[in-house]
Amino acid sequence: MTQILYAQDEAGNRHKVIQRLESPQEGEERADHGATRLVYTLDDGSPVRRVDNDTFQIVRTGAYISAISD
């Protein structure tokens, strides 16, 4: 399952955030015992961390972006 969200930084630049379910790879050990999890990335594949319902953090730069309605 994939969902597209949109967010905006302080400068007004819009970003496409892709939310998808990720299942563990076969043989991969995980602390959450193999449960699927939500993974967030920008359109270019850069990882994003969800801070709360309205805020994301771009991992590479530490910049915060806010969810917007499209």
Secondary structure, 3 states (H helix, E strand, C coil): CEEEEEEECCCCCEEEEEEEEECCCCCCCCCCCCCCEEEEEECCCCEEEEEECCEEEECCCCCEEEEECC
